[in-house]
Amino acid sequence: MSKPPLFLMRAMVLWFAAAVICGLGGAYVGEDVVGALGRTVGHNEFVLRALGWCWGGLPFVLIAVAFFLRDRLAPVRAWIAGVLAVWLGSGSLLLPGRNSTRELRFGSAELDALPLAFGWACGIMPFFASTFLTILAILIARRLFGRLDANRMNKLAIGLFTVWCLLTTAGLVAAFAAPLP
């Protein structure tokens, strides 16, 4: 089994570091960051939802685009992987701690944190749903057909990509149209 490229290993380390730093640091600066975002957009719920979706969902869309353009992006792929990894990890700023609540984490900015976090969740949930469906589809396909040949694997990939596109679109629609919890 071959090892992943070094730039992917570095991206994983960057993602983990950003997630830990933003997760722990969010307890101290979460109120200030979310409050500043809210003031910047005039506390507009629609814009905060859009920013939240862009914070959580847009990196996955850019990862898909980078995957399809990987030959053209070869000279800068390490930088792109690093930036996207840090972008994804920074979303942990919006997650309350284990013994915390949204009110304690964001204080006076809690009203801005709700639409921002909701948009973020709508952006990131298609990734988890797609990952689950991919694992399920591969397990079922291998159970039915045994080892998958290139043609079946290609059809499965096209189907799963279509499902991912639909789920991502549904997440975007939900970020703007669904009622806040």
Phi and psi restraints in degrees (value plus and minus 20) as a CYANA .aco file:
   2 SER   PHI    -102.6   -62.6
   2 SER   PSI     132.4   172.4
   3 LYS   PHI    -103.0   -63.0
   3 LYS   PSI     129.7   169.7
   4 PRO   PHI     -87.8   -47.8
   4 PRO   PSI     136.7   176.7
   5 PRO   PHI     -79.8   -39.8
   5 PRO   PSI     133.2   173.2
   6 LEU   PHI     -79.9   -39.9
   6 LEU   PSI     -57.1   -17.1
   7 PHE   PHI     -86.1   -46.1
   7 PHE   PSI     -49.1    -9.1
   8 LEU   PHI     -92.7   -52.7
   8 LEU   PSI     -56.8   -16.8
   9 MET   PHI     -84.6   -44.6
   9 MET   PSI     -61.8   -21.8
  10 ARG   PHI     -83.9   -43.9
  10 ARG   PSI     -59.5   -19.5
  11 ALA   PHI     -83.6   -43.6
  11 ALA   PSI     -58.3   -18.3
  12 MET   PHI     -85.0   -45.0
  12 MET   PSI     -60.4   -20.4
  13 VAL   PHI     -85.4   -45.4
  13 VAL   PSI     -62.2   -22.2
  14 LEU   PHI     -82.4   -42.4
  14 LEU   PSI     -62.0   -22.0
  15 TRP   PHI     -80.7   -40.7
  15 TRP   PSI     -68.1   -28.1
  16 PHE   PHI     -82.2   -42.2
  16 PHE   PSI     -64.3   -24.3
  17 ALA   PHI     -83.8   -43.8
  17 ALA   PSI     -64.4   -24.4
  18 ALA   PHI     -84.1   -44.1
  18 ALA   PSI     -60.7   -20.7
  19 ALA   PHI     -83.8   -43.8
  19 ALA   PSI     -62.8   -22.8
  20 VAL   PHI     -88.9   -48.9
  20 VAL   PSI     -66.3   -26.3
  21 ILE   PHI     -83.4   -43.4
  21 ILE   PSI     -66.8   -26.8
  22 CYS   PHI     -90.9   -50.9
  22 CYS   PSI     -54.2   -14.2
  23 GLY   PHI     -85.9   -45.9
  23 GLY   PSI     -66.5   -26.5
  24 LEU   PHI     -94.0   -54.0
  24 LEU   PSI     -61.0   -21.0
  25 GLY   PHI     -90.0   -50.0
  25 GLY   PSI     -43.2    -3.2
  26 GLY   PHI     -81.8   -41.8
  26 GLY   PSI     -47.8    -7.8
  27 ALA   PHI     -86.0   -46.0
  27 ALA   PSI     -45.2    -5.2
  28 TYR   PHI    -121.5   -81.5
  28 TYR   PSI     -55.4   -15.4
  29 VAL   PHI    -137.1   -97.1
  29 VAL   PSI     -18.6    21.4
  30 GLY   PHI     -77.7   -37.7
  30 GLY   PSI     -64.8   -24.8
  31 GLU   PHI     -83.2   -43.2
  31 GLU   PSI     -61.8   -21.8
  32 ASP   PHI     -86.9   -46.9
  32 ASP   PSI     -64.4   -24.4
  33 VAL   PHI     -85.9   -45.9
  33 VAL   PSI     -69.4   -29.4
  34 VAL   PHI     -87.4   -47.4
  34 VAL   PSI     -58.6   -18.6
  35 GLY   PHI     -82.2   -42.2
  35 GLY   PSI     -62.4   -22.4
  36 ALA   PHI     -84.7   -44.7
  36 ALA   PSI     -61.2   -21.2
  37 LEU   PHI     -81.9   -41.9
  37 LEU   PSI     -64.1   -24.1
  38 GLY   PHI     -81.3   -41.3
  38 GLY   PSI     -64.3   -24.3
  39 ARG   PHI     -85.7   -45.7
  39 ARG   PSI     -58.0   -18.0
  40 THR   PHI     -81.3   -41.3
  40 THR   PSI     -58.5   -18.5
  41 VAL   PHI    -119.3   -79.3
  41 VAL   PSI      -8.7    31.3
  42 GLY   PHI      49.6    89.6
  42 GLY   PSI       7.8    47.8
  43 HIS   PHI      37.7    77.7
  43 HIS   PSI       9.1    49.1
  44 ASN   PHI     -96.1   -56.1
  44 ASN   PSI      97.6   137.6
  45 GLU   PHI     -81.1   -41.1
  45 GLU   PSI     -61.4   -21.4
  46 PHE   PHI     -81.8   -41.8
  46 PHE   PSI     -64.6   -24.6
  47 VAL   PHI     -88.0   -48.0
  47 VAL   PSI     -58.8   -18.8
  48 LEU   PHI     -84.7   -44.7
  48 LEU   PSI     -58.5   -18.5
  49 ARG   PHI     -83.1   -43.1
  49 ARG   PSI     -62.3   -22.3
  50 ALA   PHI     -84.0   -44.0
  50 ALA   PSI     -63.4   -23.4
  51 LEU   PHI     -83.0   -43.0
  51 LEU   PSI     -59.3   -19.3
  52 GLY   PHI     -83.8   -43.8
  52 GLY   PSI     -63.0   -23.0
  53 TRP   PHI     -85.6   -45.6
  53 TRP   PSI     -61.4   -21.4
  54 CYS   PHI     -84.0   -44.0
  54 CYS   PSI     -54.0   -14.0
  55 TRP   PHI     -89.3   -49.3
  55 TRP   PSI     -58.9   -18.9
  56 GLY   PHI    -117.7   -77.7
  56 GLY   PSI     -55.7   -15.7
  57 GLY   PHI    -121.1   -81.1
  57 GLY   PSI     -53.9   -13.9
  58 LEU   PHI     -80.7   -40.7
  58 LEU   PSI     -56.6   -16.6
  59 PRO   PHI     -78.8   -38.8
  59 PRO   PSI     -56.2   -16.2
  60 PHE   PHI     -89.1   -49.1
  60 PHE   PSI     -55.5   -15.5
  61 VAL   PHI     -85.8   -45.8
  61 VAL   PSI     -62.6   -22.6
  62 LEU   PHI     -87.6   -47.6
  62 LEU   PSI     -52.4   -12.4
  63 ILE   PHI     -83.9   -43.9
  63 ILE   PSI     -61.9   -21.9
  64 ALA   PHI     -83.8   -43.8
  64 ALA   PSI     -62.1   -22.1
  65 VAL   PHI     -84.8   -44.8
  65 VAL   PSI     -63.1   -23.1
  66 ALA   PHI     -83.7   -43.7
  66 ALA   PSI     -54.6   -14.6
  67 PHE   PHI     -84.3   -44.3
  67 PHE   PSI     -62.3   -22.3
  68 PHE   PHI     -92.9   -52.9
  68 PHE   PSI     -45.9    -5.9
  69 LEU   PHI    -124.1   -84.1
  69 LEU   PSI       2.8    42.8
  70 ARG   PHI     -79.3   -39.3
  70 ARG   PSI     -52.1   -12.1
  71 ASP   PHI     -89.2   -49.2
  71 ASP   PSI     -59.8   -19.8
  72 ARG   PHI     -93.5   -53.5
  72 ARG   PSI     -49.3    -9.3
  73 LEU   PHI    -113.2   -73.2
  73 LEU   PSI     -13.6    26.4
  74 ALA   PHI     -72.5   -32.5
  74 ALA   PSI     -61.4   -21.4
  75 PRO   PHI     -86.2   -46.2
  75 PRO   PSI     -44.5    -4.5
  76 VAL   PHI    -138.8   -98.8
  76 VAL   PSI      -6.1    33.9
  77 ARG   PHI     -83.3   -43.3
  77 ARG   PSI     -52.9   -12.9
  78 ALA   PHI     -85.2   -45.2
  78 ALA   PSI     -61.5   -21.5
  79 TRP   PHI     -86.4   -46.4
  79 TRP   PSI     -63.5   -23.5
  80 ILE   PHI     -82.6   -42.6
  80 ILE   PSI     -65.1   -25.1
  81 ALA   PHI     -81.1   -41.1
  81 ALA   PSI     -60.9   -20.9
  82 GLY   PHI     -86.2   -46.2
  82 GLY   PSI     -65.5   -25.5
  83 VAL   PHI     -83.3   -43.3
  83 VAL   PSI     -65.4   -25.4
  84 LEU   PHI     -85.7   -45.7
  84 LEU   PSI     -55.5   -15.5
  85 ALA   PHI     -85.7   -45.7
  85 ALA   PSI     -64.4   -24.4
  86 VAL   PHI     -86.4   -46.4
  86 VAL   PSI     -59.8   -19.8
  87 TRP   PHI     -79.0   -39.0
  87 TRP   PSI     -67.1   -27.1
  88 LEU   PHI     -85.0   -45.0
  88 LEU   PSI     -62.2   -22.2
  89 GLY   PHI     -87.8   -47.8
  89 GLY   PSI     -48.6    -8.6
  90 SER   PHI     -87.5   -47.5
  90 SER   PSI     -36.9     3.1
  91 GLY   PHI     -84.6   -44.6
  91 GLY   PSI     -38.3     1.7
  92 SER   PHI     -86.9   -46.9
  92 SER   PSI     -31.7     8.3
  93 LEU   PHI     -80.0   -40.0
  93 LEU   PSI     -50.2   -10.2
  94 LEU   PHI    -105.9   -65.9
  94 LEU   PSI     -25.5    14.5
  95 LEU   PHI    -110.9   -70.9
  95 LEU   PSI     106.3   146.3
  96 PRO   PHI     -86.2   -46.2
  96 PRO   PSI     133.8   173.8
  97 GLY   PHI     -92.2   -52.2
  97 GLY   PSI     154.9   194.9
  98 ARG   PHI     -80.0   -40.0
  98 ARG   PSI     -66.4   -26.4
  99 ASN   PHI    -124.4   -84.4
  99 ASN   PSI      14.3    54.3
 100 SER   PHI    -149.2  -109.2
 100 SER   PSI     147.6   187.6
 101 THR   PHI    -147.3  -107.3
 101 THR   PSI     150.7   190.7
 102 ARG   PHI     -82.1   -42.1
 102 ARG   PSI     -57.5   -17.5
 103 GLU   PHI     -85.6   -45.6
 103 GLU   PSI     -61.4   -21.4
 104 LEU   PHI     -90.8   -50.8
 104 LEU   PSI     -57.6   -17.6
 105 ARG   PHI     -90.5   -50.5
 105 ARG   PSI     -60.9   -20.9
 106 PHE   PHI    -130.4   -90.4
 106 PHE   PSI     -28.1    11.9
 107 GLY   PHI      31.0    71.0
 107 GLY   PSI    -141.3  -101.3
 108 SER   PHI     -88.8   -48.8
 108 SER   PSI     -36.6     3.4
 109 ALA   PHI    -114.3   -74.3
 109 ALA   PSI      -7.7    32.3
 110 GLU   PHI     -81.0   -41.0
 110 GLU   PSI     -55.2   -15.2
 111 LEU   PHI     -88.4   -48.4
 111 LEU   PSI     -48.6    -8.6
 112 ASP   PHI    -102.4   -62.4
 112 ASP   PSI     -49.8    -9.8
 113 ALA   PHI     -88.1   -48.1
 113 ALA   PSI     -52.4   -12.4
 114 LEU   PHI     -82.2   -42.2
 114 LEU   PSI     -75.1   -35.1
 115 PRO   PHI     -87.7   -47.7
 115 PRO   PSI     -51.8   -11.8
 116 LEU   PHI     -85.4   -45.4
 116 LEU   PSI     -67.5   -27.5
 117 ALA   PHI     -88.8   -48.8
 117 ALA   PSI     -54.9   -14.9
 118 PHE   PHI     -85.3   -45.3
 118 PHE   PSI     -64.0   -24.0
 119 GLY   PHI     -82.6   -42.6
 119 GLY   PSI     -59.5   -19.5
 120 TRP   PHI     -82.5   -42.5
 120 TRP   PSI     -64.3   -24.3
 121 ALA   PHI     -85.3   -45.3
 121 ALA   PSI     -59.6   -19.6
 122 CYS   PHI     -85.7   -45.7
 122 CYS   PSI     -47.6    -7.6
 123 GLY   PHI     -98.8   -58.8
 123 GLY   PSI     -54.1   -14.1
 124 ILE   PHI    -111.0   -71.0
 124 ILE   PSI     -43.3    -3.3
 125 MET   PHI     -82.4   -42.4
 125 MET   PSI     -57.1   -17.1
 126 PRO   PHI     -79.0   -39.0
 126 PRO   PSI     -50.8   -10.8
 127 PHE   PHI     -83.7   -43.7
 127 PHE   PSI     -67.9   -27.9
 128 PHE   PHI     -85.7   -45.7
 128 PHE   PSI     -61.5   -21.5
 129 ALA   PHI     -84.3   -44.3
 129 ALA   PSI     -61.6   -21.6
 130 SER   PHI     -86.3   -46.3
 130 SER   PSI     -60.0   -20.0
 131 THR   PHI     -82.5   -42.5
 131 THR   PSI     -65.4   -25.4
 132 PHE   PHI     -81.4   -41.4
 132 PHE   PSI     -66.5   -26.5
 133 LEU   PHI     -85.5   -45.5
 133 LEU   PSI     -54.8   -14.8
 134 THR   PHI     -85.0   -45.0
 134 THR   PSI     -66.6   -26.6
 135 ILE   PHI     -81.4   -41.4
 135 ILE   PSI     -65.0   -25.0
 136 LEU   PHI     -82.2   -42.2
 136 LEU   PSI     -65.0   -25.0
 137 ALA   PHI     -84.8   -44.8
 137 ALA   PSI     -60.8   -20.8
 138 ILE   PHI     -87.2   -47.2
 138 ILE   PSI     -61.8   -21.8
 139 LEU   PHI     -83.1   -43.1
 139 LEU   PSI     -62.8   -22.8
 140 ILE   PHI     -87.2   -47.2
 140 ILE   PSI     -64.0   -24.0
 141 ALA   PHI     -83.1   -43.1
 141 ALA   PSI     -61.1   -21.1
 142 ARG   PHI     -88.1   -48.1
 142 ARG   PSI     -54.3   -14.3
 143 ARG   PHI     -88.2   -48.2
 143 ARG   PSI     -59.0   -19.0
 144 LEU   PHI     -99.2   -59.2
 144 LEU   PSI     -61.9   -21.9
 145 PHE   PHI    -131.7   -91.7
 145 PHE   PSI     -24.1    15.9
 146 GLY   PHI      54.7    94.7
 146 GLY   PSI    -160.5  -120.5
 147 ARG   PHI     -88.5   -48.5
 147 ARG   PSI     110.3   150.3
 148 LEU   PHI    -105.0   -65.0
 148 LEU   PSI     110.1   150.1
 149 ASP   PHI    -101.2   -61.2
 149 ASP   PSI     154.6   194.6
 150 ALA   PHI     -82.4   -42.4
 150 ALA   PSI     -58.9   -18.9
 151 ASN   PHI     -84.5   -44.5
 151 ASN   PSI     -67.1   -27.1
 152 ARG   PHI     -86.7   -46.7
 152 ARG   PSI     -58.9   -18.9
 153 MET   PHI     -84.8   -44.8
 153 MET   PSI     -58.5   -18.5
 154 ASN   PHI     -84.4   -44.4
 154 ASN   PSI     -63.8   -23.8
 155 LYS   PHI     -83.7   -43.7
 155 LYS   PSI     -60.8   -20.8
 156 LEU   PHI     -83.5   -43.5
 156 LEU   PSI     -62.1   -22.1
 157 ALA   PHI     -83.7   -43.7
 157 ALA   PSI     -61.8   -21.8
 158 ILE   PHI     -83.6   -43.6
 158 ILE   PSI     -63.7   -23.7
 159 GLY   PHI     -83.2   -43.2
 159 GLY   PSI     -63.7   -23.7
 160 LEU   PHI     -88.1   -48.1
 160 LEU   PSI     -55.9   -15.9
 161 PHE   PHI     -85.5   -45.5
 161 PHE   PSI     -59.3   -19.3
 162 THR   PHI     -83.4   -43.4
 162 THR   PSI     -63.4   -23.4
 163 VAL   PHI     -82.9   -42.9
 163 VAL   PSI     -61.6   -21.6
 164 TRP   PHI     -81.1   -41.1
 164 TRP   PSI     -62.9   -22.9
 165 CYS   PHI     -81.3   -41.3
 165 CYS   PSI     -62.9   -22.9
 166 LEU   PHI     -85.9   -45.9
 166 LEU   PSI     -62.7   -22.7
 167 LEU   PHI     -85.5   -45.5
 167 LEU   PSI     -59.2   -19.2
 168 THR   PHI     -85.0   -45.0
 168 THR   PSI     -61.5   -21.5
 169 THR   PHI     -83.6   -43.6
 169 THR   PSI     -62.7   -22.7
 170 ALA   PHI     -82.6   -42.6
 170 ALA   PSI     -58.3   -18.3
 171 GLY   PHI     -84.7   -44.7
 171 GLY   PSI     -58.6   -18.6
 172 LEU   PHI     -86.1   -46.1
 172 LEU   PSI     -63.9   -23.9
 173 VAL   PHI     -83.4   -43.4
 173 VAL   PSI     -64.2   -24.2
 174 ALA   PHI     -82.8   -42.8
 174 ALA   PSI     -56.6   -16.6
 175 ALA   PHI     -80.3   -40.3
 175 ALA   PSI     -52.5   -12.5
 176 PHE   PHI    -118.4   -78.4
 176 PHE   PSI     -50.1   -10.1
 177 ALA   PHI    -126.3   -86.3
 177 ALA   PSI     -44.9    -4.9
 178 ALA   PHI     -93.0   -53.0
 178 ALA   PSI     127.7   167.7
 179 PRO   PHI     -90.7   -50.7
 179 PRO   PSI     127.5   167.5
 180 LEU   PHI     -88.2   -48.2
 180 LEU   PSI     124.8   164.8
